[in-house]
């Protein structure tokens, strides 16, 4: 009789192991059923990219798919966002899964049969449009995950909110959008998730790998704009005016010392980048004004505020030394991105799930990423997990591959299978594990 508790314990452990194994097999089987569709969706989205707040075609395809699954999507959230709730047949937690839909003003240089030929107007200029960051893959993966989970809704514990978000790269000038606007318009008003998951395909990892980091994972980002104002004159008589081009050039050069000589980057990294400069229209006219825009990346709030103050102070004083003035908008708007923070307990809890999906040897520790994500807004509302899926073909040096946002960014399409399995596995394990604990 004394052996009965041990037998029961052994039986219980065996049952738990069998349940875990079954769940792992379910994720593989479920993902396999949607692989072909995910591939087709991704290629379609890649060939027909749309800029932020303009993702009308993409959003329609997403919403139509969700309706076919028997869901009732809400559309038009934050302009073109789509969201739908899948209610499982068993009680359990609430989980939000997010994908972004927008493309970039980048002209594609990849020789693919489904390469983008799309053009659009951005900041008053005609530009090429390309899914140069992989959001086409994110959208296709989440559509596949939605179909897989909907196929087992009767035995699924809990509820899942599928979030297809516009304008992750930022809305057009003069507009609002992205995660903050989706939340403001009530995304989590009726559905308050216990956790939120997202993923990103990434060029610095090889296909088959998954990158993970607990705590701060991606930088906060803020835009800035400097309008350097001088006095227009003929190019042959610079002394009769005030040259804002020379002043702006010195501001850009001097700004590099903010990071290299004034910030303690042994504490946390900081980046100050100027992304565009515009002024003048003719070779022999010194213009009245030069405008330049850029981005600031930080991981520490005090350092962030310090960079704002130093850049403004430096720009004003350099401009004054030239007899010019500067209108500094630092930051340009209130809605910069927060640090993307992976809840440490949630990250460690889901690490085994990612290892099941990709193999333990393929789940690697990510360094800090200076890129930013407005997924950070969701992770402020609920514990968040954001992981990276390798995009660069195996055998190629990922450190030298064209980066996300490059016109030559290339996605090894095996990343679609890895991403679908990984998102399914963490969703199933989170929902099932939470239910088992209750």
Secondary structure, 3 states (H helix, E strand, C coil): CCHHHHHHHHHHHHHHHHHHHHHHHHHHHHHHHHHHHHHHHHHHHHHCCCCCCCCHHHHHHHHHHHHHCCCCCEEEECCCEEEEEEECCEEEEEEEEEEECCCECCCCCCCCCCCCCCEEEECCEEEECECCCCHHHHHHHHHHHHHHHHCCHHHCEEEEEEEEECCCCCCCCCCCCHHHHHHHCCCCCCCCCCEEEEEEEEEEEECCCEEECCEEEECEEEEEEEEEECECEECCCHHHCECHHHHHHHHHHHHHHHHHHHCCCCCCCCEEEEEEEECCCCCCEECCEEEEEEEEEECCHHHHHHHHHHHHHHHHHHHHHCCCEEEEEECCCCCCECCEEECHHHHHHHHHHHHHHHCHHHEEECCCECCCCCHHHHHHHCEEEEEEEEEECCCCCHHHCCCCCCCCCCCCCHHHHHHHHHHHHHHHHHHHHHHHHC
